Amino acid sequence: MNIAMLDGPVFWALVALLCFGTTIGLIVFLVTSLVNKKNGTAATQSIPAAPGSRIFQFSRNGTPVGNFPEGAVPQLIANGQILPDDDCWTQGMASWQKVSAQPNWQRS
């Protein structure tokens, strides 16, 4: 490649294409984020689990809410991040169940 080519119209055309592509990518990301936030489909959350702790998956109206260790669930319920009507599942359960059906997580 001739180094003199980097000082001409080809170089500036490549720079313009790179900037245009980056701008389009950023716009798509921002629009997608705003649409997801408006529709309540923001990215799911998770909290690191202690070794040996069971991880539960949570879903609200068919939309994933997040994956959380069993020990963190009572606080998440108290904070309103997980609702009694949400569905939950962990390995070993036959099917998804309502959070309110779990005896360990009943509000006192």
Residue frames as a rotation matrix with the C-alpha (Angstrom) as fourth column:
MET 1
0.585 0.811 0.000 0.00
0.811 -0.585 0.000 0.00
0.000 0.000 -1.000 0.00
ASN 2
-0.295 -0.656 0.695 1.34
0.626 -0.682 -0.378 3.37
0.722 0.323 0.612 -0.96
ILE 3
-0.404 0.070 -0.912 1.52
0.861 -0.307 -0.405 5.69
-0.309 -0.949 0.064 2.05
ALA 4
-0.992 0.022 -0.121 0.61
-0.063 -0.935 0.350 8.62
-0.105 0.355 0.929 -0.18
MET 5
-0.486 0.871 -0.077 -2.89
0.282 0.240 0.929 7.12
0.827 0.429 -0.362 -0.61
LEU 6
-0.151 0.417 -0.896 -3.60
0.986 0.135 -0.103 7.90
0.078 -0.899 -0.431 3.05
ASP 7
-0.602 -0.114 -0.790 -3.52
0.327 -0.938 -0.114 11.59
-0.728 -0.327 0.602 2.27
GLY 8
-0.969 0.225 -0.107 -6.09
-0.187 -0.374 0.908 11.61
0.164 0.900 0.405 -0.51
PRO 9
-0.261 0.964 0.040 -9.77
-0.920 -0.261 0.292 11.20
0.292 0.039 0.956 -1.20
VAL 10
0.021 0.239 -0.971 -9.69
-0.058 0.970 0.238 7.42
0.998 0.051 0.034 -0.64
PHE 11
-0.800 -0.385 -0.460 -8.53
0.434 0.158 -0.887 7.94
0.414 -0.909 0.040 2.94
TRP 12
-0.871 0.478 0.113 -11.26
-0.462 -0.722 -0.515 10.48
-0.165 -0.501 0.850 3.67
ALA 13
-0.075 0.849 -0.524 -13.88
-0.744 0.302 0.596 8.27
0.664 0.434 0.609 2.04
LEU 14
-0.229 -0.090 -0.969 -12.86
0.353 0.920 -0.169 5.42
0.907 -0.381 -0.179 4.37
VAL 15
-0.976 -0.121 -0.180 -13.00
0.212 -0.371 -0.904 7.74
0.042 -0.921 0.388 7.40
ALA 16
-0.568 0.823 0.007 -16.47
-0.817 -0.564 0.118 8.96
0.101 0.061 0.993 6.36
LEU 17
0.042 0.579 -0.814 -17.75
-0.366 0.767 0.527 5.38
0.930 0.276 0.244 5.95
LEU 18
-0.565 -0.323 -0.759 -16.36
0.534 0.558 -0.635 4.39
0.629 -0.764 -0.143 9.34
CYS 19
-0.978 0.208 0.001 -17.99
-0.147 -0.690 -0.708 7.37
-0.147 -0.693 0.706 11.05
PHE 20
-0.316 0.911 -0.266 -21.30
-0.862 -0.159 0.481 6.80
0.396 0.381 0.835 9.23
GLY 21
-0.064 0.253 -0.965 -21.37
0.015 0.967 0.253 3.12
0.998 0.002 -0.066 10.23
THR 22
-0.805 -0.285 -0.520 -20.55
0.510 0.115 -0.853 3.92
0.303 -0.952 0.053 13.84
THR 23
-0.847 0.527 0.077 -23.26
-0.523 -0.796 -0.303 6.58
-0.098 -0.297 0.950 13.96
ILE 24
-0.075 0.840 -0.537 -25.88
-0.692 0.344 0.635 4.25
0.718 0.419 0.556 12.51
GLY 25
-0.286 -0.103 -0.953 -24.92
0.390 0.896 -0.214 1.54
0.875 -0.432 -0.217 15.01
LEU 26
-0.970 -0.097 -0.221 -25.23
0.242 -0.395 -0.886 3.97
-0.001 -0.913 0.407 17.92
ILE 27
-0.577 0.816 -0.024 -28.63
-0.807 -0.566 0.167 5.20
0.123 0.116 0.986 16.71
VAL 28
0.006 0.564 -0.826 -29.93
-0.305 0.788 0.535 1.62
0.952 0.249 0.176 16.39
PHE 29
-0.583 -0.295 -0.757 -28.68
0.567 0.519 -0.639 0.80
0.581 -0.802 -0.136 19.90
LEU 30
-0.981 0.191 -0.026 -30.31
-0.121 -0.715 -0.688 3.89
-0.150 -0.672 0.725 21.44
VAL 31
-0.320 0.916 -0.241 -33.63
-0.865 -0.179 0.469 3.39
0.387 0.358 0.850 19.67
THR 32
-0.080 0.241 -0.967 -33.71
0.054 0.970 0.237 -0.29
0.995 -0.033 -0.091 20.67
SER 33
-0.821 -0.284 -0.495 -32.95
0.494 0.080 -0.866 0.62
0.286 -0.955 0.075 24.29
LEU 34
-0.840 0.539 0.058 -35.72
-0.524 -0.780 -0.341 3.22
-0.139 -0.317 0.938 24.36
VAL 35
-0.096 0.829 -0.551 -38.27
-0.705 0.334 0.626 0.86
0.703 0.449 0.552 22.80
ASN 36
-0.278 -0.069 -0.958 -37.37
0.389 0.904 -0.178 -1.90
0.878 -0.422 -0.224 25.26
LYS 37
-0.971 -0.094 -0.219 -37.65
0.238 -0.374 -0.896 0.50
0.002 -0.923 0.386 28.19
LYS 38
-0.594 0.803 -0.042 -41.04
-0.801 -0.587 0.118 1.78
0.071 0.104 0.992 26.98
ASN 39
0.138 0.654 -0.743 -42.34
-0.542 0.678 0.496 -1.78
0.829 0.334 0.448 26.51
GLY 40
0.527 0.036 0.849 -41.00
-0.836 0.201 0.510 -2.90
-0.152 -0.979 0.136 29.87
THR 41
0.979 -0.202 -0.029 -38.66
0.187 0.947 -0.262 -5.41
0.081 0.251 0.965 28.26
ALA 42
0.497 -0.851 0.171 -35.40
-0.851 -0.517 -0.098 -4.10
0.171 -0.096 -0.980 29.63
ALA 43
-0.160 -0.680 -0.716 -32.52
-0.410 0.706 -0.578 -6.51
0.898 0.201 -0.392 29.97
THR 44
0.768 0.424 -0.479 -32.85
0.183 0.571 0.800 -9.14
0.613 -0.702 0.361 32.64
GLN 45
0.296 -0.630 0.718 -30.92
-0.879 -0.474 -0.053 -8.86
0.374 -0.615 -0.694 35.86
SER 46
0.596 -0.117 -0.794 -28.90
0.295 0.952 0.081 -11.32
0.746 -0.283 0.602 37.85
ILE 47
0.590 -0.437 0.679 -27.08
-0.803 -0.402 0.439 -11.46
0.081 -0.805 -0.588 41.16
PRO 48
-0.298 -0.758 -0.580 -24.00
-0.573 0.628 -0.526 -13.65
0.763 0.176 -0.622 41.68
ALA 49
0.786 0.616 -0.051 -24.78
-0.381 0.548 0.745 -16.77
0.487 -0.567 0.665 43.69
ALA 50
0.067 -0.709 0.702 -22.82
-0.935 0.202 0.293 -18.39
-0.349 -0.676 -0.649 46.46
PRO 51
-0.668 -0.350 -0.657 -21.41
-0.593 0.784 0.184 -21.81
0.451 0.512 -0.731 45.55
GLY 52
-0.919 0.326 -0.220 -24.08
0.382 0.873 -0.304 -24.48
0.092 -0.364 -0.927 45.99
SER 53
-0.535 0.759 -0.372 -26.94
-0.182 -0.533 -0.826 -21.98
-0.825 -0.374 0.423 45.99
ARG 54
-0.197 0.561 0.804 -29.93
0.881 0.461 -0.106 -22.68
-0.430 0.688 -0.585 43.75
ILE 55
-0.930 -0.072 -0.360 -30.53
-0.101 -0.893 0.439 -20.14
-0.352 0.445 0.823 40.99
PHE 56
-0.074 0.970 0.233 -34.13
0.641 0.225 -0.733 -19.28
-0.764 0.095 -0.639 40.20
GLN 57
-0.905 -0.044 0.423 -35.34
0.383 -0.514 0.767 -17.82
0.183 0.857 0.482 36.92
PHE 58
-0.336 0.809 -0.482 -38.17
0.394 -0.344 -0.853 -15.29
-0.856 -0.476 -0.203 37.13
SER 59
-0.828 0.198 0.524 -40.65
0.490 -0.199 0.849 -14.23
0.273 0.960 0.068 34.50
ARG 60
-0.496 0.714 -0.495 -43.42
0.076 -0.531 -0.844 -11.59
-0.865 -0.456 0.209 34.48
ASN 61
0.505 0.803 -0.318 -46.19
-0.345 -0.150 -0.927 -12.04
-0.792 0.577 0.201 31.89
GLY 62
0.862 -0.160 0.480 -43.88
0.448 0.683 -0.577 -14.22
-0.236 0.713 0.660 29.81
THR 63
0.656 -0.669 0.349 -41.01
-0.189 -0.593 -0.783 -11.70
0.731 0.448 -0.515 29.86
PRO 64
0.180 -0.656 -0.733 -37.80
0.801 0.530 -0.277 -12.71
0.570 -0.537 0.621 31.69
VAL 65
0.954 0.123 0.272 -37.15
-0.070 -0.794 0.603 -10.65
0.290 -0.595 -0.750 34.84
GLY 66
0.147 -0.968 0.204 -33.84
-0.893 -0.219 -0.393 -12.18
0.425 -0.125 -0.897 35.85
ASN 67
0.412 -0.173 -0.895 -31.93
0.261 0.963 -0.067 -15.03
0.873 -0.206 0.442 37.47
PHE 68
0.137 -0.290 0.947 -31.37
-0.797 -0.600 -0.069 -14.78
0.588 -0.746 -0.313 41.22
PRO 69
-0.757 -0.411 -0.508 -29.98
-0.013 0.787 -0.617 -17.01
0.653 -0.460 -0.601 43.97
GLU 70
0.037 0.858 -0.512 -32.58
0.605 0.389 0.695 -18.39
0.795 -0.336 -0.505 46.34
GLY 71
-0.196 -0.193 -0.961 -31.21
0.970 -0.181 -0.161 -16.43
-0.143 -0.964 0.223 49.32
ALA 72
-0.968 -0.213 -0.135 -31.68
0.188 -0.966 0.177 -13.06
-0.169 0.146 0.975 47.57
VAL 73
-0.554 0.798 0.239 -35.34
0.479 0.070 0.875 -13.63
0.681 0.599 -0.421 46.68
PRO 74
0.141 0.688 -0.712 -36.98
0.990 -0.114 0.086 -12.49
-0.022 -0.717 -0.697 49.98
GLN 75
-0.352 -0.334 -0.874 -35.25
0.389 -0.902 0.188 -9.10
-0.851 -0.274 0.447 49.73
LEU 76
-0.997 -0.007 0.078 -36.19
0.077 -0.316 0.946 -8.78
0.018 0.949 0.316 46.05
ILE 77
-0.224 0.973 -0.064 -39.83
0.797 0.221 0.562 -9.48
0.560 0.074 -0.825 46.96
ALA 78
0.129 0.235 -0.963 -39.69
0.869 -0.494 -0.004 -6.93
-0.477 -0.837 -0.268 49.80
ASN 79
-0.635 -0.463 -0.618 -38.26
0.122 -0.851 0.511 -4.33
-0.763 0.249 0.597 47.37
GLY 80
0.398 0.886 -0.240 -40.96
-0.211 -0.166 -0.963 -5.07
-0.893 0.434 0.121 44.80
GLN 81
-0.378 -0.596 -0.708 -38.49
-0.859 -0.059 0.508 -6.25
-0.345 0.801 -0.490 42.15
ILE 82
-0.900 0.235 -0.367 -40.15
0.057 0.898 0.436 -9.66
0.432 0.371 -0.822 42.18
LEU 83
-0.371 0.867 0.332 -43.93
-0.908 -0.414 0.065 -9.77
0.194 -0.278 0.941 42.54
PRO 84
-0.404 0.260 0.877 -46.04
-0.463 0.768 -0.441 -12.55
-0.789 -0.585 -0.189 44.09
ASP 85
0.660 0.745 0.099 -47.74
-0.249 0.342 -0.906 -13.09
-0.709 0.573 0.411 40.71
ASP 86
0.097 -0.714 -0.693 -44.41
-0.995 -0.061 -0.076 -13.56
0.012 0.697 -0.717 38.86
ASP 87
0.963 0.136 -0.234 -43.48
-0.165 0.980 -0.109 -17.04
0.214 0.143 0.966 37.70
CYS 88
0.156 -0.949 0.273 -40.36
-0.962 -0.083 0.259 -18.84
-0.223 -0.303 -0.926 38.90
TRP 89
0.964 0.030 -0.264 -38.45
-0.108 0.952 -0.287 -21.96
0.243 0.305 0.921 38.01
THR 90
0.103 -0.971 0.214 -35.25
-0.964 -0.045 0.262 -23.70
-0.245 -0.234 -0.941 39.06
GLN 91
-0.402 -0.353 -0.845 -33.58
-0.609 0.792 -0.041 -26.93
0.684 0.498 -0.533 38.17
GLY 92
-0.986 0.060 -0.158 -35.51
0.146 0.775 -0.615 -29.85
0.085 -0.629 -0.772 39.63
MET 93
-0.408 0.901 -0.146 -38.95
-0.370 -0.310 -0.876 -28.19
-0.834 -0.304 0.460 39.41
ALA 94
-0.318 0.371 0.872 -41.43
0.700 0.712 -0.047 -29.94
-0.639 0.596 -0.486 37.11
SER 95
0.092 0.408 0.909 -42.83
0.880 -0.460 0.118 -26.65
0.466 0.789 -0.401 35.80
TRP 96
-0.742 -0.267 0.615 -42.97
0.076 -0.945 -0.319 -22.90
0.666 -0.190 0.721 36.35
GLN 97
-0.018 0.721 -0.693 -44.84
0.967 0.189 0.171 -21.85
0.254 -0.667 -0.701 39.50
LYS 98
0.588 0.289 0.755 -46.08
0.114 -0.954 0.277 -18.57
0.801 -0.077 -0.594 40.95
VAL 99
-0.538 -0.795 0.279 -43.77
-0.112 -0.260 -0.959 -16.92
0.835 -0.547 0.051 43.46
SER 100
-0.146 0.572 0.807 -46.71
-0.944 -0.325 0.059 -16.77
0.296 -0.753 0.588 45.89
ALA 101
0.800 0.468 -0.376 -46.85
-0.385 0.881 0.277 -20.61
0.461 -0.077 0.884 45.83
GLN 102
-0.032 -0.898 -0.438 -43.35
0.184 0.426 -0.886 -20.91
0.982 -0.109 0.152 47.28
PRO 103
0.761 0.458 -0.459 -43.60
0.489 0.061 0.870 -21.45
0.426 -0.887 -0.177 51.06
ASN 104
-0.012 -0.863 -0.506 -40.07
0.991 -0.079 0.112 -20.16
-0.137 -0.500 0.855 51.78
TRP 105
-0.836 -0.372 0.403 -40.90
0.481 -0.850 0.214 -16.75
0.263 0.373 0.890 50.31
GLN 106
0.216 0.976 0.006 -44.21
0.802 -0.181 0.570 -15.99
0.558 -0.119 -0.822 52.01
ARG 107
-0.374 -0.260 0.890 -44.42
-0.167 -0.925 -0.341 -12.46
0.912 -0.276 0.303 53.42
SER 108
-0.644 0.112 -0.757 -44.78
0.726 0.403 -0.558 -12.36
0.243 -0.908 -0.341 57.18
